[in-house]
Amino acid sequence: MDNVPLGRTGLTVSVAGLGCGGKSRLGIGPDGSNRSRADAVRLVRTAMDLGVNYLDTAASYGTQEIVGRAIARRRHSVVVTTKVRPVARDRSGRVTSRLDARTLPMAVGESLSQLQTDSLDVLMLHSVYPADYDYCRTVLLPCLDGLKTQGMIRFTGISERFESDKSHQLLTRVVSDDGWDVVLIGFNLLNPSARVAVLPDALSRDLGVTIMFAVRDLLSRPHLLRAAVRDAVGRGEIDGALLDSADPLGFLVHSSGASSLVEAAYRFARHASGAHVVLTGTGSIDHLRQNISSINMAPLPPADVERVLSIFGTTSSFTSSDGTPARPGGS
């Protein structure tokens, strides 16, 4: 497993990180094939055995306790990141609750208890709406600094709400501010807009950068990919002359390139300038091994990368799991 410094944090992290949320949620989620919590613990430990030392969970995933059990005797060898949602909204977008100077430490304390640890390596504010950033920065960031002083957390981070914030409005502000140590960015073959909007400033400030959504559902569903690309061409977001409408990403799979679109997607994300960790989430150990292998591979051929960017580099519409534009305010 390749390892890299996580920006200015001083932490050394594996380039492949285990995402403990998403649809699989380590196998206990809706796409988890009814796996048990014991199976989920086994998967986390297998990831660690394979060299993964970056574990990304969240209070809302329901997997903190699983991670805590898995790392109980190996806490010193892993970097544990968890996330708390700073502002809750209902489906209409109305704010229903906010963390504050009293409730934020309580939420962190609950995460510490479930993870069976005394300190979090990275505590992130989770899935933040752009409209809530001023609150996070002025009210919660000083609280996070206080938790650092108390030793409850080591570094602070923030994750975007990629499904609805498709052009990275939140993170373009975050990477221009001081006070944050790590960011979690949505980035993939079909929406590489962070390459220009976020990553250069993150790199200049030496922020730790973790990547989510490197692989989208439609990469394994050719009919959905064709339909999504056709719609984007129809909207004028993609030049249809630059691709084969029957196999839009087929040019990435060849003898000197990638062996599959999934492999290409992981390699594309892992080697983006400024990226440190690419998260992969699954409930299958075999799938985990394949994904880690892909993330640990060399960069794609430069010509393939350039072709991806020439086609998709100016569009940010591919954000939701089926490749269609996310609904405003959606999750």
C-alpha positions, 0 to 999 in steps of 0.5 A: 500500500502506498502511503502519503502525508495528509497535507499539513497534519503530519499524519501519514495515511494510506492512499486507499481509505475505507468509507464506512457509509454510502449504500453498503455501510460496511455491508449492513446498509441497503446494498449490504446483502444482509451481512451481519455486524460481525461480518462488518467488523471482519471487513474493517480488520481485513482492510487494515490487514491490507494496509488501509489505515484511514477509516472514514465514518460518521455519526449518521452512518450507524457504523461507528460502533463497528469501527470501534470494535474493529480497531479496539486492539489496533487504535495506534495504527489507524487514522480515525475520521468521523463526522457530525452533521452541524445543521439538520434540515427537513426535505423542504430545506427548513432548518430543524436543529443546529449544533452549538457550543453545548451540543457539539462536544456532546456529539463528539463525546458520543462518537468517542464512546462508540469508537472506543477511543479517547481522541479523534484524529479528524473530526469533520462537519458533515455534508454542509450546505453552502448556506450554512458555512458562515454558521460553521465558521463563526460558531462551530470552528471556535468550538472545534478549536476548543476540542483540540485544546481539550485533546478530544480531536486532533484536526478539523475538517469539513465535507461538502454536500456533493449531491446538491452542491455540484459545483463545490460552492462550499469548498471554494470558500473553505479552501480560502479560509484558515482553520480547516485541516482536511476536506472531503471532496466529491470527484470522479471521471464524470465530474472532475470540476474540483480539479480547477475549483478546489484542488489548486487552492487546497494544494497551495494551503497544504490541506489534507484532501480526501476523495469521495464518489470516485466511482459512480453507479452508472460506471457499471451500468452501461445503459445508464451511462449512455442515457446520462451522456446523451442527456448531457449532450442534449443540454449542450454540456458535452460535445458529442463529437468527442465521444462514442455515444455507444460506449462513452468511456470505452477509450479508457479500457485498453492494453496499456490503460485500465482493465475496467471503468471502475479501475480507471475511475479509481486511478483517475481520482487517486492521481489528481494533483492535490488528492491524498486519500480515495475512499472506497466503500463496500460490504464485500471483502473480494470487492474491497481487495479489487478496489484497493488494488485499483487505487494503488495502481499507477496513473492512467496514461496522460492521453486518456486523462486529457481525453476525459478532461476534454469531454467532461472537464467543464461539466458538473452535472453528473452528481447523483448516483444514476448520473442525472443532475441532483435536485436542488436541495436534495440529498 
